[in-house]
Amino acid sequence: MSDQQVVEKPKKTNVWPIIIIVAIVLVFVLLFGFITIQPIGAIPDGVTLLVFRAGTQMKFFDSPDAMCLRTMDGVSLLCRMSAMAAVAENSNIILRLPYIEAFYLASTNGSTFDR
C-alpha cells in the first residue's frame, strides 16, 4: 500500500464583486452629497437632502451653516438664508430625508449653532 497525499488547490477569490462595490461607492461619493438643514423657524423639523453635487463646491456632508463658516467665518441668519437659497437654486435634489444630526455635525466639524 502506498500513502497517497491529496493536494488541495487553493481556492480562487473572485475580486470582481469587490471592485464593482468600491467603484459604485467611489462614484456615489464623488457625484452625490448630503445637505442637512438643522431645525430652524422656517423648517421646524429640519431636513436632509440627497443632492447631485458634481461641478459644485459642496462637500459630501454639507449644510448652510458649514457654508457660512467657510465663506464668512461665522453663522448669521442672513448668511444661512442665502446659503439655503443657493442650495435650492444650484442643486438637483434627488431625495428628501428627515433631519440627520450626525450629517449636520459632520458638516460643521461637531459644532452646533443656535436657531
Order of alpha helices (4+ residues) and beta strands (2+ residues): alpha-beta-beta-beta-alpha-alpha-beta-alpha
